[in-house]
Amino acid sequence: MRKILIIGAGKSCSYLIKYLLDKSETEQLQITVGDLNIENAKKLVGNHPNTNIIHLDVFDAQSRVAAVKNADIVVSMLPARFHIEVAKDCITYKKHMVTASYVSPEMHALNEDAIANNLVFMNEIGVDPGIDHMSAMQVIDRIRDKGGKMILFESFTGGLVAPESDNNLWNYKFTWNPRNVVVAGQGGAAKFLQEDQFKYIPYHRLFRRTEFLDVDGFGRFEAYANRDSLKYQTVYGLDHIKTLYRGTMRRVGFSRAWNVFVQLGMTDDSYTIDDSINMSYRDFVNSFLPYSPTDSVELKFRHALKIDQDDIVWDKFLELDIFNSEKMVNLDKATPAQILQKILMDSWSLSSDDKDMIVMYHKFGYELDGKKYQIDATMVTLGTDQTYTAMAKTVGLPVAIATLAILNGKIKTPGVQIPITNEVYTPILKELESYDIVFKEHEVPYLGYNPLNL
């Protein structure tokens, strides 16, 4: 039996573990799942005979090393900052490694050691990053192979609630880490290329400069810019491209309303609120508004943000119940962002029967034989339930497929890498199609960069 060690059994692991268990007989696999909470692992593994469940603390070097030494390949589904100790063990004991996380500087520093030991360290093999890399490079390489020159690339991804579970005015629920939603876009201006010019959108303007996208069968979406759209410019071989933009998708209207929180300062995570533990939701909102001996919190809120009483944006805030004087924050020394997250989780947490949705949209503009062309590619996949979510599917399946491909010698190129080569993306994207993760491509008239709002 060939031994696979999976470290971490969180929300993204359901499809990953199921895929490997389903293949365990024919592929002769023994899967060990290690986690601090073995109950999570037990729920995902069930009574399958080809599994071991172990209590594993990544900071306990002795047990971590023992688990790594006993494996043929290691899959780390830990938070990104915890991968590095596992990676060092994999170098020491000559084990391949797979993660869905961004390549950290510490991970990249292991590249020469991985190559020297003929080890594949595959990273960024989830959904975003992951499926976005593979689906983009497949089309970009195809355009280049026929002699085309890339002049525009835009890429967008959204983790959203499925249409049948979309029942609030924001058309949004938390399908993954709520904190990442609350602090999105902070830490510097968004940077992108537009017609050979560097463009920047500061955080306080980010959610008012959006691009509209239409997806067949699913309606209209909007997208706001990622912090650094140029991160993969050289990696994708797009050094001479004129327009390069990456963004996050939401339903239309979300960004305008979210901008209210930004303008008030409620998404700030840099300081703590005094006596936050004794605050009501109403107190929290009022703390960002001017004092008035007569005006209500609601009136001050609308006046400060210039929101009319009959504006749908106003209804969105009423729906969140943020003016409730009975609901308490109950968080000690909390930042504004932490308090806002708690308030939003009241309304935006998925119910037991809710389903999620992953949407991805790419635009490829290129020049061939003196003419300009454009391909738009879209992918939508829906979750099944709270265990087998669209997020777990699009994160876990690429990880699982890559793990087996490395184990079987189909992915051979050693080193710390991301899935941008034909060797990696072609077989993985092909297999993902059988799980209804399919990109639909459309030839459209080349319009260049959409200047409507940006």
N, C-alpha and C positions, 0 to 999 in steps of 0.2 A: 504493500500500500504506500502511495505517495502522500506525504504529510503537508497539509496547509494549516498555518496558524493565522487566525483572525483575532486581532487585538481590538477590543471594543465591540459592543453589541447594541449600539444605539439605534435611533430611528431610521438611519440610512441603510441598515444592514439586512432588512427582511429579504429583499430580492437577492442580495449578494449570497446570503446563506442558503436560500432555497435553490438558487441556480446550482451551486456547488454540491448540495445534497442530492439534487436530481441527477447529477452527472457522476455521483460518487461510485456507483456500481460499475458502470461501463468504463470509467476513467481510473478506477482503482484509487480512490481518494479517501483519506482519513482526515476529517476536519476537526481541528481543535479551536474552540472559541473561548477566549480569555477576557474576563471583564471584572470590574470591582463588584458589580451587581450580577451575580450569576442567575438571578431570577429572570432578568431580561434575556439572557442567552437561552435559558430553558424554554421560554415561550417560543422562541424562533426555531429552536432545534427539535423540540418535541422528544419523541422516543426513537429517533433515527439511530440505527446501529453503528453507522460509520462516523460517529462524533464523540468528542470528549469536551466536557465543559470544565474549565478551571478558573479559580479565583486568581486574578492577575492584577497586581498593582505595578504600573509601569515604573514607579519610583523604587520598587523593591528589586534591586539589581540581581540578586541571586535567583529569584523566581523568574524574572524576565529573561535572563540569560539561559536558564534551563529550558524555558519554553522555545526560545529562538533556536537553540542548538538542536532541539528535537524535530525541527521543521525542515522542509525542503524549500518552502517559500513563505514569506511573511506578508500579511495584509494588515496594514495599520489603519484602523478607522477611528483613531483617537483624534482629539482636537489637534490642530496643526502644530501647535507649539510643543507637543509631546513626542512628535515623530523622531526627533533627532537621536535620542538615546537608543531607540529601537534600531535606527539606521546604522549607528555605530556598531551595535552588536552584529547586525547583518554583514557588515564589512569584516569584522573579526572572525565570524564563523562561516563566512562565504555562503550567504543565503540571498536569493533574489528578494526584492521588496516592491510592494505596490501601495500607493496612497492616492486619495482623491484630492489632496490638498495642493495649494500653490507651492512651488519650489522655493524654499527659504534660502537665504544666503548660506546658512549652516549646512543644509542639504546639498546645495550646489558644490560646496567645498569638498564633498565626498566623491565628486565625479571621477577624478583620476584614480582613486582607490577602487572604485567600482569597476572601472575599465580594466585596471591591472588584475583584478580578480575575476574578470569575465562575468560580472554580475549586472543584471538588468534592474535598475531602480526607476520604476515607472511612477510618475506623479501626474497630477492634474488630469486624472482619467475618470472624472465624475461627469456632471452635466455642464456646469459653468463654474470652473474650467473642466473641460473634457470633451463632451459631445460638441460643444461649440468649436473647439480646435479641429476635431476630426472632420466635421461636416464642412467647415470653411476650407480646410486644406484640400479636401477632395475636389471641390469645385475649382479652387485657385490653381491647383496642379493641372487639372483638365484644361483650363483656359490657357495656361502656359504651354502645355504640350501641343496645342494646335496653333501656337504662334501668337496668342493674344497677349496684350500688355495690360495689366491691372491698373485702373485709374481711380476706382472707388471701391471701398469696402466698408459696409456698415453692418453691425451685428448687435442683436438685442435678445435678451432672455428675461422671462418673468416666471416666478413661482406664485401662482394665483389660486383662487378658489374655483372649482369647476362650475360651469353654468348652472347645473341643477342645485348647487349649494350656495349660489350667489344670492343672498337674501338680505343684504343691508345696503344702505345708501352709498357707502364707500366702494361697493363692489370689491371688497377685499377682506381676507382673513389671514391670520398668520399660518403659513404652511411650513415654516421652518423657524429659524432662530429669531424671535421677536426683537432682540436687542439690535441685530444687524439692520433691521428695518428702521428702527428709531434713530440710529446714528448714521444711516447711509448718507454718503456724500461729504461727510466732514473730514477735516484733516488736510485741506488744500483745495485749490480750484480745480474743476474738471478741465481737462486739456485734450484737444483733438485737432485734427487737420481739416481744413475746408479750402478746397481749390488752392493748394500749396501755401496756405496761410495758417499759422498756429493760432488757435482760438482758445479762449479761457472763459469759464463760467464760474464765478465765485459762489460759495455755498449759499449765500443769501439770495441768489438769483436762480439757483439750479432748478428749482421746481416750477419756475414760470417760463422756462424755455424748453419746450417739449416738441417731439416729432410724432406725427400720427401714422399709425400702421393699421392696415386692414388685412385680416386673416380670414380666408374663405371658411364659412360655416361658423365662425366664432366672433364676427363683428369687428369693431374698431377698438384699438388700443392706443395708448400714448407711451412715450419713452423719454426718460431724462438721462442725461449723460453720466457715464461712469467717470470716476475720478481721473483715471489715466487711460485714455483710449489708445495711447501709443505704446503701451507696455509690450505688445507683441508685434510691433511693426517690423523689426529686424528678424524676429523669430519666424514670422510668416513670409519673409522675403519681400516685404512691401516698402523697402526704403525709398523708392521713387514714386510712390503713390501720391495722388493729389488730394484725395479725401479719405480720411480714416476716422471712424466714429463708432464707439461702443456704448450701449445704453441698457437701462433696466426698464422692463415693461410693466405698466399698470393699466387699469381700465381708465377711459377718458373721464376726467374730472377729479381723479384722485390727487394729482399733483397740486392743483390749484388749492384744494382744501388743506392738504398737508403743509403747504407753504405758510398757512396761518400759524401752525405750531412753530415753524422755523422763525418767522418774524417775531413772535412773542418771546422766543428763547427757550421754549419748552423741550427742545431736543438737545440742549447743552448738557454735556457730560463732564464738564471741567471743574465744577464746584458743587458743594452740597447745600441743601436747603435747611435753614435753621428750624429746629423743632418739627421736622417733617413727620415724625411719628404721630403727632397729635393733629395733623392737618386733615381737613376734609377735602374732597375733590374740588369743591367750590372755593375753599381757601387757597388751594394750589393755583387755580386759574386767577383768582383775584390778586395773588402776590405779584403777577406780571402786569397788572393794570394800574392806572393812576388812581389816587385816592379821590373819593367824592363822598360828601356827607349825605347826598340825596340819590344819586344814580345807582341802579342795581348793577350787579356783576354782569348780567346779560347785556344791559344797555351799554356799559363801558366796553365790553368785548366787541359788540357790533360797531360801536363808534370808532374804536381804536383800529379795527381792521377794515372799516368801511364796508360792512356787510349789511345789505338790506334785509328786512325781516321776511320778505317773500323770496329770498335767494335760496336755492337748493343747498348751497354751502352752509347756511345757517341750520337747516334741517339736519345736516350731517353731524354737526356738533351737538345738537339736542339729542340725537340718537345715541351718542356716546355717553350721555348722562354726566357730562363733566361739570355741570353746575349743581350737582347733588350735594347738599350740606350734611347728609346722613352717612354717606359712604366715606370711609376713612382710608387714608394713604397707608398707615400702619407700617411704614418703612423708616428706620432710624438713619439719620445722616445720609439721606438719599440725594442723588443728583436729580436735576429736572428730568433728564432722559429716563432715569430709573422709575420715577413717579409716573411719567407719561406712559411708559411701557406697561406698568401695572394697570393703569386706567384702561388702556386699549385692550389688554388681554381679557377684560370683562366682556367686551363686545366682539372681539376678533378671534377668539380661540375657536378652533374647529369643534363642532359638536360630534358626537359619537358616530353619526350617520353622514357627516359631511365628507366630500371628496375634494381632492386638490387637482391642480392642472399645471403642467409645464408648457410654456409657449416659447418658441425660438424663431427668430426671423433674421435672415441674412440678405444683404443686397450686394451684388457683385457687378461693378461697372468695368468694362474693358474695351480696348481698342484692337481691332483686327482688320488688316487690309484697308486702313484709312477710315473705317467706319466704327461707330461706337454702339455698344450693345449692353444690355443689362439682364441679369438673371436674379430673380427673387426666389428665395427658398424658405419655406416655412415648415415647422414641425409642432404638432400639438399632441400631447399624451395625457390621459386622464388616470387618476388613481382609482383603485378598486374599493379600498376601505382605509381605516385608520392605521392598519399595519402595512398593507401593501399600497403605499401612496405613490403618486407620480414622482415625487421627489426621491423616494427610496428606489424607485424603479430606474430613474435616469442617472442616479448616482451609483447604485449598487451593481446594476447589470454590466456597465462598462468595466468596472473594477473586477468583477467576477470573470468576465470573458477574457480580459487581459491576463489575469492570474493564470488561467488554464492555458492560454496561448504561450505564455512564458514557460510554464512547466512542461509543455509539450514541444518546446523548441521552435515554435512558429514565430515568436518574437525573440530575436537573437542578439540584436545590436546592444552591446553593453554600455553602461554609464547612467548617470542621473539625467533623466529625459522627460519630455512631455509627448503626447501622442500626435505628432505632426507629420510623421513619415508614412508612406504608402504601406510599408511593412506592417504598421500598426493599425492605421485607420481603415484600410479596405476590408479586412476580415471582420473587424469589430462592428463597423457600420452595417455590413451585410447581415450579420447575425442579429443585430438590434432590430432589423426590419421584421424579423419573425416575432418580436415582442411588441409590435405596433409602434415602434419608434422610427418613424419614416419621414423623410423630407420630401416635400412636394415642390418641384421646381417649375417656374414660369418664366418664359422669355417675355420681357416687357420693354416698351420703348425707353431708351436711355434718356433720363431727365436730369442727370447730374445730381448734385447735392440739393436736398430739399430746403430752400431758404425760408419757408413759410414762417417759422417761429424762431429758428436758430440764427 
